[in-house]
Amino acid sequence: MKAVLYFVPLGKHGKPAKTFKTLQLTGPAAELSGSFNLNGIRAADHGRVLIVAHTTNGALYTVNPRTGASAVIAGISVPNVDGLVLSGRKLWAVQNTNNQITRIRLNADLTAGTVKGTITSKNFETPTAAARFGHILAVVQAKFNTGFPPTADTYDVVLVHD
């Protein structure tokens, strides 16, 4: 609900530090237009660029992690985008209430992308995040279909081919 990214350093054994750093965003990623704004985030180009997902806008942006300046990744519309998975220039955008994952190929300078396909599953119940293991995506279910906040008794992970 703020146009800020928070950086939390990790200490020994992966324990979060007590202090954190904030980065004020500028440009399109700083827009606060709905109840869900920035959501998924991935580091690209060895951490020199961040890719962030804006749920309400259905858009992807690059963010300079030093300055906070942002820019649209052109050619992509991903309504209800949530979690992101990145491998090189391949990006998977999890679209929660759409019950799908969109496969995207980014150009070399991360200024534009092309949709290469969509992954769906009869087992999806509001997927929100994913992790990639080889050619498999492990997709976390939010189960918003049970209400908001969700009231499911159990939660699961669905495996799909990327």
Beta strands, then each sheet from edge to edge (+ up, - down):
strand 1: 4-7
strand 2: 21-24
strand 3: 38-44
strand 4: 49-54
strand 5: 59-63
strand 6: 70-72
strand 7: 81-87
strand 8: 90-95
strand 9: 100-106
strand 10: 113-119
strand 11: 127-133
strand 12: 136-141
strand 13: 157-161
sheet 1: 1+ 2-
sheet 2: 3+ 4- 5+ 6-
sheet 3: 7+ 8- 9+ 10-
sheet 4: 11+ 12- 13+
end
